[in-house]
Amino acid sequence: MTGMYQHSIDSKGRLFIPARLREELGDHFYITLSMQNHCLWAFSLENWSKFNERISAQPISEQIRMRPLFSNAQTGDLDGQGRVLLNKSLREKRGLDKYVTVVGAGERVEIWDTEVFTAIDEQEAAPENIAAVFKELGI
């Protein structure tokens, strides 16, 4: 999944999911906490299943550490206007109030507080950082 989109969460906690990402996520998907502050992750059913399989293959001590991702997960069901209701608990835990940036990130979608993402994106998109990532990956 790719792309970066600016949106807002409405007063009822609903977020519009861009059409390009809706195609890949499907009408039903999973949303959960991410490893980063101010960010949620969304997975298609297929990618959630793959993610769950990778976790299940870990020793039980590692599986237990992933409990917050599963206990805080919610299903994302799109309404007729392409919006998903983000539960209040998830929004509060990641500080998502009004303005968000929805980012395609390979196997998942990331939902970021816009102000936080803007600062992170400036650092991550800097040419020297991109070059360092390519070098680390051997590209």
HELIX and SHEET records of a PDB file:
HELIX    1   1 ALA A   19  LEU A   25  1                                   7    
HELIX    2   2 LEU A   45  SER A   56  1                                  12    
HELIX    3   3 ILE A   60  ARG A   65  1                                   6    
HELIX    4   4 ARG A   67  SER A   71  1                                   5    
HELIX    5   5 LYS A   88  LYS A   93  1                                   6    
HELIX    6   6 THR A  114  GLU A  124  1                                  11    
HELIX    7   7 PRO A  127  LEU A  137  1                                  11    
SHEET    1   A 6 MET A   4  SER A   8  0                                        
SHEET    2   A 6 TYR A  99  ALA A 105 -1                                        
SHEET    3   A 6 ARG A 108  ASP A 113 -1                                        
SHEET    4   A 6 CYS A  39  SER A  44 -1                                        
SHEET    5   A 6 HIS A  28  LEU A  33 -1                                        
SHEET    6   A 6 GLN A  74  ASP A  77 -1                                        
SHEET    1   B 2 ARG A  14  PHE A  16  0                                        
SHEET    2   B 2 ARG A  83  LEU A  85 -1                                        
END                                                                             
